[in-house]
Amino acid sequence: MDCVNIIAKDDALVLMGDGVYAALADTDASKALQDTDAKLYVMAADALAAGVKNLAVAVSCIDMDGLVALTETFPRQQAWY
């Protein structure tokens, strides 16, 4: 999770695909993400497809409309693969 090293408090992080596993509650990954104080989101369809239901409290589910709204709020994006 290289993004943890550069994400800032006023940033937002959207977890997609296999990245949704990092949002599972009570895991080292979710704790590291929550410690960044950034806004954390998962794509609801990806979480559903992966069977991820027990999300960390600080993580919000969004749909495609929510993703589009975030791109309007955060005009610069960085993709991590």
ZIJOQUI-V169002 format. One record per pair of residues at least 24 apart in sequence whose C-alpha atoms are under 10 Angstrom apart, sorted by the first residue. I is the first residue (numbers start at 0). J is the second residue. Records with the same first field share a line. If there is no record, write none. Layout:
I->J  J
This chain:
0->28  31  32  79  80
1->79
2->32  35  77  78  79
3->28  31  32  33  34  35  37
4->31  32  35
5->35
6->32  35  36  37
7->35  36  37  38
8->34  35  36  37  38
9->35  36  37  38  73
10->35  36  37  38  39  73  76
11->36  37  38  39  40  69  72  73  76
12->37  38  39  40  41  58  69  76  77  78
13->38  39  40  41  42  58  59  60  61  66  69  78
14->39  40  41  42  43  45  46  58  60  79
15->40  41  42  43  44  45  46  80
16->41  42  44  45  46  48  49  80
17->45  46  48  49  80
18->42  45  46  49  79  80
19->43  45  46  47  48  49  50  51  54
20->45  46  49  50  51  52  53  54
21->51  54  55
22->46  51  52  53  54  55  56  57  58  59
23->51  52  53  54  55  56  58
24->51  52  53  54  55  56  57  58
25->53  54  55  56
26->54  55
29->54  55  56  57  58
30->55  57
32->57  58
33->57  58
40->65  66
41->66
42->66
